[in-house]
Amino acid sequence: MPILWLVLVVLIFSGGLMMQTHDRAITAAEYSTVDTLSQSLLVYRSATAEFAKANPAFAGNPADAALNLPGWFRKPTGISSYVSGGRSYTYYPDGPGGMLDALASATESELVGVKRSGILVSPRSASTGIALPAVIPEGAIVALN
């Protein structure tokens, strides 16, 4: 009978360790997804900003082929851009939790935020007063050039 208790204690202990390891793996995967998306958005923003600067009269969504994207870059589904008046707006409609904070930390810029009532709201300075184009969905994470 004492050996049965010993086996039960070992099973409970090892089960707890496995659950803790599983939770850490999920957290690491979520962080990796947020980091990858935010860095991809910044790469795409840079290419769109170059396009906007070179084509100040352009208005609309530039085709990916028109952008000078690196050969290794694979654009994640959902990242889009809009160019108007020489300014580029790169956005992600349904960003995962933590993506805005990751972008704000990476850029340390007030030109990164969320669209609220047509205005860019930055986590660094609240409402920036910058009006965003109607094509950008409400609640989208936005990075300006």
C-alpha positions as CSV (number, residue, x, y, z in Angstrom):
1,M,0.0,0.0,0.0
2,P,2.8,2.6,0.8
3,I,4.2,2.0,-2.7
4,L,0.8,2.9,-4.2
5,W,0.9,6.3,-2.4
6,L,4.5,6.9,-3.6
7,V,3.5,6.2,-7.2
8,L,0.4,8.5,-6.8
9,V,2.6,11.4,-5.4
10,V,5.1,11.0,-8.2
11,L,2.3,11.0,-10.8
12,I,0.8,14.2,-9.3
13,F,4.2,15.9,-9.2
14,S,5.1,15.0,-12.7
15,G,1.7,16.0,-14.0
16,G,2.1,19.5,-12.4
17,L,5.5,19.9,-14.0
18,M,4.1,19.0,-17.4
19,M,1.3,21.5,-17.1
20,Q,3.8,24.2,-16.1
21,T,5.9,23.4,-19.1
22,H,2.9,23.4,-21.4
23,D,1.8,26.9,-20.1
24,R,5.3,28.3,-20.7
25,A,5.3,26.9,-24.3
26,I,1.9,28.5,-25.0
27,T,3.1,31.9,-23.6
28,A,6.3,31.7,-25.7
29,A,4.3,30.9,-28.9
30,E,1.9,33.8,-28.3
31,Y,4.9,36.2,-27.7
32,S,6.5,34.9,-30.9
33,T,3.4,35.5,-32.9
34,V,3.0,39.1,-31.6
35,D,6.7,39.8,-32.3
36,T,6.6,38.4,-35.8
37,L,3.5,40.3,-36.7
38,S,4.7,43.6,-35.3
39,Q,8.1,43.3,-37.0
40,S,6.4,42.3,-40.3
41,L,4.2,45.4,-40.1
42,L,7.2,47.6,-39.6
43,V,9.0,46.1,-42.6
44,Y,5.9,46.6,-44.7
45,R,5.5,50.1,-43.4
46,S,9.0,51.0,-44.5
47,A,8.4,49.8,-48.0
48,T,5.1,51.6,-48.2
49,A,6.7,54.8,-46.9
50,E,9.3,54.6,-49.6
51,F,6.6,54.1,-52.2
52,A,4.6,57.1,-50.9
53,K,7.6,59.3,-51.0
54,A,8.4,58.3,-54.6
55,N,4.8,58.6,-55.7
56,P,3.3,61.7,-53.9
57,A,0.3,61.9,-56.2
58,F,-0.7,58.2,-55.7
59,A,-3.8,57.5,-53.6
60,G,-5.0,54.0,-52.8
61,N,-3.7,50.6,-51.8
62,P,-0.3,50.0,-53.6
63,A,0.2,46.5,-54.9
64,D,2.8,44.4,-53.1
65,A,4.7,44.1,-56.4
66,A,5.1,47.9,-56.6
67,L,6.7,48.0,-53.1
68,N,10.4,47.5,-52.7
69,L,10.0,44.6,-50.2
70,P,13.0,42.4,-49.3
71,G,13.2,39.1,-51.0
72,W,13.0,37.2,-47.8
73,F,9.9,39.0,-46.6
74,R,6.6,37.0,-46.6
75,K,3.7,39.4,-45.8
76,P,1.3,37.9,-43.1
77,T,-2.3,37.8,-44.1
78,G,-4.1,40.9,-42.9
79,I,-1.4,43.5,-43.1
80,S,-2.5,46.3,-45.6
81,S,-1.4,49.8,-46.5
82,Y,-3.0,52.9,-47.9
83,V,-1.2,55.8,-49.4
84,S,-2.6,59.3,-49.8
85,G,-0.9,62.7,-50.2
86,G,2.6,61.3,-49.9
87,R,1.7,59.7,-46.5
88,S,1.5,56.0,-45.9
89,Y,-0.7,54.2,-43.4
90,T,0.1,50.6,-42.7
91,Y,-2.5,48.7,-40.7
92,Y,-3.6,45.4,-39.3
93,P,-7.4,45.1,-38.6
94,D,-7.5,42.5,-35.9
95,G,-4.2,42.5,-34.1
96,P,-3.6,40.1,-31.3
97,G,-3.4,41.4,-27.7
98,G,0.1,42.9,-27.1
99,M,0.8,43.8,-30.7
100,L,0.2,47.5,-30.1
101,D,2.5,47.5,-27.1
102,A,5.2,45.6,-29.1
103,L,5.0,48.2,-31.9
104,A,5.0,51.1,-29.5
105,S,8.1,49.7,-27.7
106,A,9.9,48.9,-31.0
107,T,9.3,52.3,-32.5
108,E,9.0,54.6,-29.5
109,S,6.8,56.7,-31.8
110,E,3.5,58.5,-31.4
111,L,2.7,57.6,-35.0
112,V,1.7,54.1,-34.0
113,G,-1.7,53.5,-32.5
114,V,-5.3,52.3,-32.9
115,K,-8.0,53.9,-35.0
116,R,-10.8,55.2,-32.7
117,S,-13.6,57.3,-34.2
118,G,-11.4,58.1,-37.2
119,I,-8.5,59.4,-35.2
120,L,-5.1,57.8,-34.4
121,V,-4.9,57.0,-30.6
122,S,-1.4,56.3,-29.5
123,P,-0.5,54.4,-26.3
124,R,2.3,56.9,-25.8
125,S,0.2,60.1,-25.9
126,A,-3.5,59.2,-26.2
127,S,-5.3,61.0,-29.0
128,T,-2.9,62.4,-31.6
129,G,-5.5,64.4,-33.5
130,I,-4.3,62.7,-36.7
131,A,-7.4,61.9,-38.9
132,L,-7.1,58.5,-40.6
133,P,-8.6,57.6,-44.0
134,A,-12.0,55.9,-44.0
135,V,-10.6,52.8,-45.7
136,I,-8.8,51.8,-42.5
137,P,-11.2,49.8,-40.3
138,E,-12.2,51.0,-36.9
139,G,-10.0,49.4,-34.2
140,A,-7.2,48.6,-36.6
141,I,-3.6,48.9,-35.4
142,V,-2.0,51.6,-37.5
143,A,1.6,52.7,-38.2
144,L,2.2,56.0,-40.1
145,N,5.3,56.8,-42.0
